[in-house]
Amino acid sequence: NHYSSGLEHNNANEYYTQVNQYFSQGLNLYQKIQIPTLDLELKTTELQSIISKENSKIPSDAVLVMCDRDHHQQQYLTGLWFCTNKAQDKFIPCPLPLQKNACTGTVITR
């Protein structure tokens, strides 16, 4: 039996061309993101709207704020995730299951 995933092709070169195109499209999109200098402490909602204001094509709900907690329950920013459509040519609101992994409340940005 032959099962086909969305990326399978008749030969390896076609497959790798498509994979490379997929990742380079994503990188092109991400390299255009402008992140301004941030205050030391920000609410996650403020952080999302700052990024959205700086980048007109990024809705604030396309940004997930990721963080770690220390033993005092302080939250430290560890990264920002951006959600895109499958074609990776535009930012879209992040799906709810992903939003559940994101931080809420106040984060220390550095």
HELIX and SHEET records of a PDB file:
HELIX    1   1 ALA A   12  GLN A   31  1                                  20    
HELIX    2   2 THR A   44  GLU A   54  1                                  11    
HELIX    3   3 SER A   60  ALA A   62  5                                   3    
HELIX    4   4 LEU A   96  GLN A   99  1                                   4    
SHEET    1   A 2 GLU A  41  LYS A  43  0                                        
SHEET    2   A 2 THR A 106  ILE A 108 -1                                        
SHEET    1   B 2 VAL A  63  ARG A  69  0                                        
SHEET    2   B 2 GLN A  75  PHE A  82 -1                                        
END                                                                             
